[in-house]
Amino acid sequence: MKKQALYLFCCLFSQVLFAQIKPLPNAHAHNDYEHTRPLFDALEQGFTSVEADVYLVNGELYVSHNPPKELDTKRTLKELYLNPLQKLVKKNNGKVYAAYTGIFYLMIDFKTSANETYELLKEQLTKYPEFQNNPHFVIFISGNRPIEKIRTDKSAKLGLDGRPADLGLNIPVSQMPVVSDSFTNVCKWDGNGDIPETERQKLILLAQKVHAEGKKLRLWASPDDANAWKVLMDVGVDMVNTDKLADLRKFLEKYQPAHN
């Protein structure tokens, strides 16, 4: 009886904490699955974008940074992300966070054949109707991108993780909600001290080009500390890439935009 009461208390306490979370529109969990509790560690910090790398193996999508040596059914895309997100979206009337009217992003990075991985994901998503045509939930594909499949397939409702070279090609936001690039492709600043003005202007220019098309900008491989996060926010990067969930949350909650 005591164990049952303790369990119910813990569940209620967890729900209260989750209800008090402040969603962070600029927080993206890089390699989210490497945290102790994939998805949930990020959600407890208010992240609104999470990243999962997937491999197609024996007819299933496994979440892993490298080709999985052991096929653990608890580490599939369905178990780690699709099922728990479906439960939240059902519970919160179409939203991941009940009080958040913005978009929650699930970025799926294909590590195996673009077209084959896409076809299996598309098939799996038929069991998640809550994700379809949902203005508060977007899935977009990075890595080995099935560009032509997504651009011509109107039924799947999946987006692409764009690249700067994709700008100006009249690709709608519905098909390419995000444009991403390596930080080092745009800027040579290492994150120490003040960013040189010439480097800052490169970042601003890219952000302006992305925003002109109504898309969001994400930069991977950027320096991962408060000094760099401030620069990224100031120049207009929409999704700040991090492995340090709690640290980024604390930073964003106190962040004040620079007055240029």
N, C-alpha and C positions, 0 to 999 in steps of 0.2 A: 504493500500500500504506500509506504514511504517512497519507494523507488518511482512508482507511478506519479505521485504528487510532485516529486522533484523533476521528473521528465516534463510534466505539464507546465511547471513553473519555468523551466529552461526554454521551452517552446514559446511561451508567452513573452518572456523577457527578450528573446531573440526577435520576435515580431515587433515589440515596442521599439527596440533599437533600430530595426530596419525602417520603421515608419518615421524615425527622426533623422534619417540620413538626408544630407543635402546633395542632390545630384550635381555633378560637375560637368558642364557641357564640353569642356576642353580636355578632359582626362581620357587618355587611351592606354590600356594595359598591354604593353608589348609582351609577346610570348606568355600570355596570361596563364596558360596551362602549367607553367613551371612553378607557380605558387602553390603553397600548401593545400589550399582549397580552390581549385580552378573555378572561375566565375565568381564564387561567393566572396573571396577575399577582395576582389575588385568592387563588387556591389556594396560591400560594407564600407568601402571608402568613397562611394558615390560616383564611381566611374561610369561613363555612358558609352564607352567603346571598348571592346575586348577583342583580342586576336588569338586565333587558333590555327595552328599548322596541321594539315591532315595528309595522310597517306592512304591511298586505296590499296587494300590488301585482302585478297580472298573474298571480294564482294562486300567489304565493310570499310568504313572510314575511321581510321585510328588517329587520335591526336598525339602528335609527337614531334620533337624538333628534328630528330634523325630517324631513318628507317627503323621501325620497331622490331626489336629482336624477339620479343615475346608479345603475343597477341592477347592483350588483357581486355576483356569485354567491358570492364569498368572505365576504360580509357577511350571509348569511342566518342565520336562527335555527338551522337544521340544522348549518351549517358552524361557527358560532361557539360553540354551546352543546350542542345535542342530541347530535351525533356524538361530540365529545370526552367529554362526561359519560357517554354510553353505554359508551365504551371503559373509562373508569375504573370504572364500576359493575360491568361484566363482570369486570374484572381483580380487583376487591377484594370479590368475593362479595356484591354488592348495595350496597356502600357507596362513597361518593366518596373518603373517606380510609379506608384499610384498617383502622386501629386506632380509628376514631371510631364509636361506637355511637349517637350522636345523629342528628339529622335534618339533611340538607343541603337548603336551599331554593333553588329557581329561581323568582324572581318575574318574570312576563312582563306587561309593561304594554302593553295594547292601545291603539294610537293611531288605529286605524281602526274601522269598524263592529263593535260587540261580537259580534253573532251570526254574521256572515260570517267574522270572524277566528277566532272560536271553532271553527266547523265545520271550517275548514282545519287549525287546530292539532290538533283531535281526530283528523282523518284522518291527519296526519303522525305522531302519536304511536302509531298502530297498528304502526309499524315499530320501536318502542322498547318491547318488552314488559318489559324490565328495570325500567322506571319504574313499571309498574302494580302496585298493591298492595305497594309497597315501603316498609317501615316506616322506612327510612333516607333516603328521597328524596321530596320533596314539590314539586309545581309548583302555584303559585297565581297567580291572574289579578288584575291591578290595571288602573287607567285606565278605559277603556270596558268595564265589567264585564258579562258576560252572566249576570246574576244568576239569572233564571228558568231559563235553559238548564242552568246548573250545579246548581241546586237540584232540578231534575226529571230530569236525565240521570244515571242511576246507572252508566252504562258507562264514562264518560270518566275518572273518578277525579281530576278537577281541583278545586282549591280556589279560594275567593274571598279577595281582600284586603278585609277588612271595614272598616267605618267605625264610630265610636262610636254612630251612630244605629242600627246593626244589632244592638247589644247588647240582650239581653232578648227577642229574637225566636225563641229556641229553635233557632238554627241550629247544628248540630253542628260540632265541631272538624274533622271530616273534610271538611266543605264550606266551612269558614271557619277556617283554622288561625291566621290573623294578623288583627289589627285595626290599622289605620293612620290617622294624621291628620297634618295640618300642625302642626308645633310651635307656630306662631303662633296657631293656633286654640285652643290649650289654655293657652298661657303667653306673656306679653308680655316676659319677661326676654330681654335681648339677648346674654347670655353673658358680659358683663363683670362682674367682681367677684362678690360672693356673691348667690345667688338669693334674693329676698325669700321669707319663710316662706309667705306667702299663695300665691305662685306655685308653690312647691315642693309645697304640699298639693294643688293642682289636679292636678299630675302624678301624685302618689301615689294620689289618688282614682281617676283614670282607669286607672292600672296595676292597682289592686285590682279594679276592675270587669271588666277584660279577663281577669285571672287567675282570677277567680271562675268564668269559663266555660271555663277550661282553654286559653285562647288566648294568643298572644304579641302583645306591643305593639311597634309600630314608629312612629317619628315622623320625618317628612321635614321638610326646611327648618329643621333645628335648627342652632344654632351648631356649627361643625366644628373644635373644638379640645379640648385635654385638660381645661380647666376645665368645659366643658359636658358632655363625655363622663362625667366623674365624677358630675355631677348626674344625668345620665340613668341611669347604672348604679345610683346610690344610691336613686333613686325607683322602680326596678323596670322600666325600659324593657328589653325583651328583645333587640331588634335595633337596635344603634347604627348609624345611617346616616352614611356618610362617603365622601368622595372621596379621603381621605388614607390609603391602605391601610397603608403601613409605619408611619406615626405611630400609627394606632389599634392596630395589633398590639403595638407597644412599650408603649403605655398599658395595654392589657388584660392583658398578661403581668405587669405590676407592680401592677395594680389591687388595692386592699384595700377591702372594703366598709366603709361608714361605720357606726359604732356609735351607733344612735339611742336 
